[in-house]
Amino acid sequence: MVENHQNAITKKMFLRDIANIRTGLVTARKQAKGPEIAKKTQEYRLLSLRCIKEPGVLDISLAEPYLSKETLKSDFLTKRGDILVRLSAPYTAALIDAESENFVVPSHFAIIRVDEAKADPGYVLWVLRQRETLQKIYKNVSGTVAFGTINSSFFAELSVNDLPLEKQRIVGAMLKLSEREQSLLLELANAKAKLNEIALHKAYTNLK
């Protein structure tokens, strides 16, 4: 009985078994240039490395216009529940929500499209952000630690604890709640800093 309980706790699954994993689009191959721009083109919004900030905040306001000479496959466009992981340091991972759908993902990122019948994207995101996972990434980079890159195929072989789906969803929900709390605290801190700046300026003006 104890042995079966331990096996249930330590049971693993590979990310390849619960998600489709691929590298983003090599944008130069599809980008409309020169005379092609005058022809019928498809306009998209392109994510870049600067769109993802630590600890995994996605700022779509920084996305750039992108003209493609053809309609792009949905594989390269963000979909709610996708996880994007930088393939260069610091290997930040971010979750796509409804507001960040249908953006072009360049080859700087791995796209992890989780099968939600098998796993919870929030739980997988939590796993990808764990120190243990980051240590594995740094051990497998090509090049130097600071400037190296990881191949998206690395994530296919990444093992994940096989929790029941309902428990995965609890972890994922807790992560989202934590991120929302941190975001609100940051907004509050920024607002307070602005108020302090105004108050100090007013005090200085009155004291002159």
C-alpha positions as CSV (number, residue, x, y, z in Angstrom):
1,M,0.0,0.0,0.0
2,V,2.8,2.4,0.9
3,E,4.7,1.5,-2.2
4,N,1.7,2.1,-4.4
5,H,1.1,5.5,-2.7
6,Q,4.7,6.5,-3.4
7,N,4.5,5.5,-7.0
8,A,1.3,7.6,-7.4
9,I,3.2,10.6,-6.0
10,T,6.3,10.2,-8.1
11,K,4.6,9.2,-11.4
12,K,5.9,11.3,-14.3
13,M,4.7,12.3,-17.7
14,F,6.6,13.9,-20.5
15,L,5.6,17.3,-21.9
16,R,5.4,15.8,-25.4
17,D,2.6,13.5,-24.2
18,I,0.4,16.4,-23.1
19,A,1.3,19.3,-25.5
20,N,2.3,20.1,-29.0
21,I,5.6,21.9,-29.0
22,R,7.2,23.9,-31.8
23,T,9.4,26.8,-32.5
24,G,7.9,30.1,-33.6
25,L,7.9,31.4,-37.1
26,V,11.1,32.5,-39.0
27,T,9.5,35.8,-39.8
28,A,11.9,36.8,-42.6
29,R,10.7,33.9,-44.7
30,K,7.1,35.1,-44.8
31,Q,7.5,38.9,-44.5
32,A,6.3,41.0,-47.4
33,K,9.0,43.2,-48.8
34,G,9.5,45.7,-51.5
35,P,7.1,45.2,-54.4
36,E,5.3,42.5,-52.5
37,I,3.8,45.1,-50.1
38,A,1.8,46.6,-52.9
39,K,0.2,43.2,-53.5
40,K,-2.4,41.5,-51.4
41,T,-0.8,41.0,-48.0
42,Q,-2.0,39.8,-44.6
43,E,-1.4,42.2,-41.7
44,Y,-0.7,40.8,-38.2
45,R,0.8,41.9,-34.9
46,L,4.2,40.4,-34.1
47,L,5.5,39.7,-30.6
48,S,9.1,40.3,-29.8
49,L,11.4,39.5,-26.9
50,R,10.7,42.8,-25.3
51,C,7.0,41.9,-25.1
52,I,7.7,39.4,-22.3
53,K,9.0,40.8,-19.0
54,E,9.9,39.1,-15.8
55,P,8.4,37.1,-14.2
56,G,6.3,36.4,-17.3
57,V,4.2,39.4,-17.9
58,L,3.1,39.7,-21.5
59,D,2.8,43.3,-22.8
60,I,1.0,43.2,-26.1
61,S,1.1,47.0,-26.5
62,L,4.8,46.5,-27.5
63,A,3.9,44.2,-30.4
64,E,4.8,45.4,-33.9
65,P,2.9,45.4,-37.2
66,Y,3.9,42.6,-39.5
67,L,2.9,42.2,-43.1
68,S,3.0,38.6,-44.4
69,K,2.9,37.7,-48.1
70,E,0.5,34.9,-47.3
71,T,-1.9,33.7,-44.7
72,L,0.0,32.2,-41.8
73,K,-0.8,28.8,-40.3
74,S,-2.6,29.0,-37.0
75,D,0.4,27.0,-35.5
76,F,2.3,30.3,-35.5
77,L,-0.4,32.4,-34.0
78,T,-1.1,32.6,-30.3
79,K,-4.1,30.8,-28.9
80,R,-5.6,31.1,-25.4
81,G,-3.9,28.6,-23.2
82,D,-0.6,28.6,-25.2
83,I,2.6,28.9,-23.2
84,L,5.5,30.9,-24.8
85,V,9.0,30.3,-23.6
86,R,12.0,32.4,-24.5
87,L,14.7,30.3,-26.2
88,S,17.4,32.6,-24.8
89,A,18.2,33.8,-21.3
90,P,16.4,34.3,-19.0
91,Y,14.0,31.7,-20.6
92,T,10.9,33.5,-19.4
93,A,7.6,31.6,-19.8
94,A,4.2,33.4,-20.2
95,L,0.6,32.2,-20.6
96,I,-1.6,33.5,-23.5
97,D,-5.0,34.7,-22.5
98,A,-8.0,35.9,-24.6
99,E,-6.5,39.4,-25.0
100,S,-3.3,38.1,-26.4
101,E,-4.6,35.7,-29.0
102,N,-3.8,35.8,-32.8
103,F,-0.4,37.4,-32.5
104,V,2.5,36.1,-34.6
105,V,5.1,34.2,-32.5
106,P,8.7,34.6,-33.9
107,S,11.4,31.9,-33.7
108,H,12.8,33.5,-30.5
109,F,10.1,31.5,-28.7
110,A,8.9,27.9,-28.2
111,I,5.2,27.5,-28.4
112,I,3.8,25.0,-26.0
113,R,0.1,24.2,-26.9
114,V,-1.2,22.1,-24.0
115,D,-4.0,19.5,-24.6
116,E,-6.4,20.8,-21.9
117,A,-8.1,17.4,-21.7
118,K,-4.8,16.0,-20.4
119,A,-3.2,18.9,-18.5
120,D,-3.8,22.4,-17.2
121,P,-1.8,25.2,-18.9
122,G,-1.4,27.1,-15.6
123,Y,0.1,24.0,-14.0
124,V,2.5,23.5,-16.9
125,L,3.5,27.2,-16.7
126,W,4.2,26.7,-12.9
127,V,6.4,23.7,-13.7
128,L,8.3,25.7,-16.4
129,R,9.1,28.5,-13.9
130,Q,10.4,26.2,-11.2
131,R,14.1,26.6,-10.3
132,E,14.7,22.9,-11.0
133,T,13.4,23.4,-14.6
134,L,15.5,26.5,-15.1
135,Q,18.6,24.6,-13.9
136,K,17.9,21.8,-16.4
137,I,17.6,24.4,-19.2
138,Y,20.9,26.1,-18.3
139,K,22.6,22.7,-18.3
140,N,21.4,22.1,-21.9
141,V,21.9,25.4,-23.6
142,S,24.1,25.8,-26.7
143,G,26.7,28.5,-26.2
144,T,27.6,30.4,-23.0
145,V,25.2,30.6,-20.0
146,A,24.5,34.3,-20.6
147,F,24.1,34.2,-24.4
148,G,23.2,30.6,-25.1
149,T,20.0,29.3,-26.5
150,I,17.9,26.2,-25.9
151,N,16.2,24.1,-28.6
152,S,12.5,23.8,-28.4
153,S,12.9,20.1,-28.6
154,F,14.3,20.2,-25.1
155,F,10.9,20.8,-23.7
156,A,9.4,17.7,-25.3
157,E,11.6,15.6,-23.0
158,L,10.8,17.6,-19.9
159,S,9.2,15.4,-17.2
160,V,6.2,16.7,-15.3
161,N,4.6,15.3,-12.1
162,D,1.4,13.6,-13.2
163,L,-1.1,15.1,-10.8
164,P,-4.8,14.5,-11.3
165,L,-6.3,17.2,-13.6
166,E,-8.4,18.7,-10.9
167,K,-5.4,19.2,-8.7
168,Q,-3.4,20.7,-11.6
169,R,-6.2,23.2,-12.0
170,I,-5.9,24.2,-8.4
171,V,-2.2,24.9,-8.8
172,G,-2.8,26.8,-12.0
173,A,-5.6,28.9,-10.4
174,M,-3.3,29.7,-7.5
175,L,-0.5,30.8,-9.9
176,K,-2.9,33.1,-11.7
177,L,-4.2,34.6,-8.5
178,S,-0.6,35.2,-7.3
179,E,0.3,36.9,-10.6
180,R,-2.8,39.1,-10.4
181,E,-1.9,40.1,-6.8
182,Q,1.6,41.0,-7.8
183,S,0.3,43.0,-10.7
184,L,-2.0,45.0,-8.5
185,L,0.7,45.6,-5.9
186,L,3.0,46.9,-8.7
187,E,0.3,49.2,-10.0
188,L,-0.3,50.5,-6.4
189,A,3.4,51.1,-5.9
190,N,3.7,53.0,-9.2
191,A,0.6,55.1,-8.3
192,K,2.0,55.8,-4.8
193,A,5.3,56.9,-6.3
194,K,3.6,59.4,-8.6
195,L,1.6,60.8,-5.7
196,N,4.7,61.2,-3.6
197,E,6.4,63.0,-6.5
198,I,3.5,65.4,-6.9
199,A,3.4,66.0,-3.1
200,L,7.1,66.7,-2.9
201,H,7.0,69.1,-5.8
202,K,4.1,70.9,-4.3
203,A,5.9,71.1,-0.9
204,Y,9.1,72.4,-2.6
205,T,7.1,75.1,-4.5
206,N,5.4,76.3,-1.3
207,L,8.7,76.5,0.6
208,K,10.5,78.6,-2.0
